[in-house]
Amino acid sequence: MLDPQAKALLDLMIERGVPPTHTLSPQDARRFYLERRGVTQPEPRPVAEVRDLAAPGPHGPIPLRLYRPAHAPTPAPTLVYCHGGGWTMGDLDTHDVLCRQLADESGCVVVAVDYRMGPEHRFPAAVDDVLAATAWLQAQAGSLGLDATRFAVGGDSAGGNLAAVAALAWRDAGEPVPLKFQLLIYPATDMRLAAPSHTSNGQGYLLTADTIQYFRGHYVGPEHYTDWRASPLLHEDLSQLPPALVITAGFDPLRDEGRQYADAMSAAGSPAQYVCFDRQIHGFITMGRVIDEAHTAVGLCAAALRRALA
């Protein structure tokens, strides 16, 4: 059964004639994604510090936003967060509320990354930005009041994909200070779109097969579908990765590939917890104004962060 609150939201979108994302230009999709946050997102929580930063990157400066909760220790454990939006839309403002929630409930500093997106900046620009931002934050940890030995990466949807890729790349590069945790919220893990839930949940639940094709087309070409930097599920070695929490939604086209990634990590000996919110739709964790289970999911993520970075 679809969660009644999620169903009410979908019904309202139909009633109001909300256009599907894949029918919009990337510029209009971005504007609409930002504007609709007021309908579904809770009020932003106060935190002790919100600070805009910029990290040097291979494609130019990378905007960042740091959230420090009042009860964070010094130096503070840190989550580097990648927003969702299909590698095409989303920014520091679309996920401001969620980053504040995660910081407040976990006691960790959260730093959001405004990575470059398609179609203007195609794969692997977003990957490069996330890795550069994470490395810069760790290098600047002392001046920023962060604990360089307690870093996690995380994100939702496309951001979950980027976080998983970052964890793999960090391990493969043999970085001297390993990452401690991955927070993967309904992540995209396989650009081939082959998992059964792409068919069973492909229409009627907000994120549709047509919109996924639209996002993928703006970000990555067919020649890169099997590149692990686009499809982390296809990396030949998923061992010795940071512990992960993978969250999925039962009515999400990405549900099965999220589960597959958690299973593959577990099979390779990397610690992975998997939780599916069976009655939910893709994107629900940012919708706490209209979907109560969003708060449950945020609390679960915050508790996992708190434990992993203690």
N, C-alpha and C positions, 0 to 999 in steps of 0.2 A: 504494500500500500504506500502510495506517495504521501509524504507528510502533509496534513491539511493546510498548514501555513504556506508550504511551498506551492501547493496546488492553487491556493488563493492568489499568490503572486503571479503564477503563470496565467491564471484566468484573467487577472486584472490587466496584464500586458496585452492579451488578446483583445479584451474589451476596449482598451485605449488605442489599439492599432499601433503598438510599438513595432517599428521596423526591425526585421532580423539584421544582425550585424553584417552578414555577408552581402546585403543589398546596399550598403553604405560605402562611401569612399573611406580610406583609412583616416583622413582628416575628420570627416563627420563622425566616424565610429569613435574616435578618441574624444571628441567633444561630448558626444552623447554618453559615453561611459563615465566621464567625469561628472556630467550634470545629473545623472540618475542616482548618484551615491546618496544624495539627500533623501531619496525615497526609501532606501533599504538599509542604510548604515546608521548605527547609533550615533549619539552625540560624542564628539571627541573627548577623551578623558584628559584631565590635566596631568602633566608629568613635570618633573623638576627642571628639565632642560630639553629644549628642542633647538638644534643647531644645524644650520646648513653648511656643508663642506664641499670640497671638490678634490677628487683624486686625479693625479696624472694618469692618462691611459694611452694606449697605442693609437687611438683614433681621436685624441683630444681629451680635454678635461671631462671627468665623470661626476655629475652632481650626486651628492649624498645628503642624507638627512639623519642626524643622530638624535635618538630619544633616550634620555637617562631618567629612570624612575627615582623617586625620592629615597627609596630604601636600597638603592644599589650600593654595593661595597666599592671601595677604591683600593686597588684597581678592579674594574668591573668585568665580569664575564660578558661576552658579546655575541649577538646573533647578527650576521650579515644577511639581510632580507632582500629577496628578488620578487617584485610584484608580478601578478598574473596579467593576462590580457593578450594572449596569443602571439607574443613577440611582435605585436603590431600596435597595441594600445595599452594604456595604463601609464602611471607616473607616480611621483612622490605623493601627490595629493589624493589619488584614487585609493591608496592603501595607507593613508595617514592614520585613520581610525584603528585599523587592525594593528599597525605597528605600535601605537600607543597602548592598546590592550595587552599585547604580548609583553611589552616592557613592564607595564604596571603589575601584571599578574605573575611574571616570572622573576622580577628583580634583576633582570639582565638589561644591559644597554642593547638597543636595537638600532642598527644602521641600515637604512633603506638605500638601494642602489638604483639610480635612474639610468639604466643601461640603454644603449642605442638599439633601435628597433627597425624592422622592415616596414615597408619595402625600401625605404631610403638607405638603410644599413642592414644588409642581409647577413646571414650566417657566414662566419662565426663571430661577427662583431659583438653580439650580446655576450657570448662566452668570454671573449677577450676582455670586455669591460668588467664583468663580474670577477674574473680572476685578478685583474689589475687592481680593482678596488679592494678586494680582500687582502692582497699582498701589501698594499699601501697602508691600510688600516692596521695590520699587524705590525708593520714597520714603525708606524707612528703611535703605537699603543701607549707608550710612556707619556707623551705629551697630551694625549686625549683621555688619560685616566682609564685605560682599558688593560685587561690582563691578556697579554699576547699568548699565554698558554691555554686560555679557555675561550676559544672561538668556535662558533657553530655557523653553518650555512643553512638557509631555508628559503622557502617560497611556495607560492600557490600556482597551480596550473603550469603555464609557461615558466613561471618563476621556480616552480618545483623541478622542472626539467633542468633549468640552469643551475640550481643548487646541487642536484645530483651530479651533473657534469663537472661542476667545480670541485666537488669532493673527489671524484675520480682523477681529475687532472692534478689536484693537489697531491694526492697519493703517488701518482705516476711520476711527478716531478721530484719526488723525494724531498719535499720541503722540510726544513729542519724542525719546525714546530707543527705537529700534525693537528688537523681539525678534530674537534671533540664530538661533534654531533651533526646530524642532518635532519631537518624538519621538512618533510615532503608532503605538501597538502595537495591532494588529487593531481599528482604530477603527470605530465606527458613523458613517456619513456621510450616510445617506438614510433618513429615517423612513417612506418609502413602502414599504420592504422589497421592492423590485421586482427586485433583482439575482438572476441565475439560481442562485447558490449558496444562496440562502434556500430553494430547492426541493431542490436536489441534496444539500445537507448539513443539511436541516431536521430530521432525526430520527436519533438513534443516536450523536451525537457530543458529549454533555454539554450544550452550548447548543442547545436545540431551538427550532423555530418557535413552539411553545406558550409557552415561557419568554420568548422575545423579545416576543411579544404581551403577556405579563404585565408585563414591564418597561416597554414603551412605554406601556401603559395607565395605569401608575402615574405616569408622568412627563409625558406630553404628550397633548393631545387632537387629534382629526383636523383641527381648524381650524388647527393649527400644523405639520402634517407638512411643508409646503413652506416654512416659515420657515427661512431659512438658519441661524438661531441654534439650530435643532434639526437641520437637514439641511445641513451645510456644503457638501456636493457641489452644492447648488442655488444657492449664491451666484453672482450674475451676473458676478463678476470675481474670478478666482483668481490674478491677476498680482501681482507685487511682494510676495509673501509670504516669510517666512523660509524658508531651506532646510529640507527635511523628510526624515526617514527614516520610511518606512511599512513596517511589518512585518505580515504576515498569516499565517494557518495554512490549509493545504490542505483540511482537513476542517471548516472553520468556516463557518457560514451567512453571516458578515460578510466572507468572503474577497473576493468580487467588488466590493463597494462600497469596500473599502479600496484595491483595485487601481484602480478607477475614479477615486478621489480623487487618487491619485498620478499617474495619466495626465492628469487634468484640470489639475492643477498644472503638470505638464510642458508641456502644450499651451499654457498661458497664460504660460509663460516663468519660472515659479517653480521653483527647483531642487528636485528630488525624487528620492530613491533609493527603490527598492522591492525588498523581499526577502520571498519567500513560503517558509515552512517547510512544504514540500508534504505531509509525513507527519503534521503535528501537528493538534491540536484547539484550540478556543478556550480561552483561559485558561492555556495551557501554560507561559508564561514565569514564573509564580509557583510552579511545581511541581517545582523542582529536586531535591527529595528522591527523586522517583520517575521523572522524565523528564530524561535527560541533556541533551537539546537545549535545555532551558531555560537552562542555563549558557552554551551557545553564543550564544543570543539575547541574554542579558544582556551578554555580552562585546561583541557587535556594537553594541548600544545605547550602551554605555559608551565604546567607541572613537569612535563617531560624535559623541557629546557632547564628548569630549576634543578632537577636531579642530575642531568647529564653534565651541567656546568658547575656543580657544587664544588 
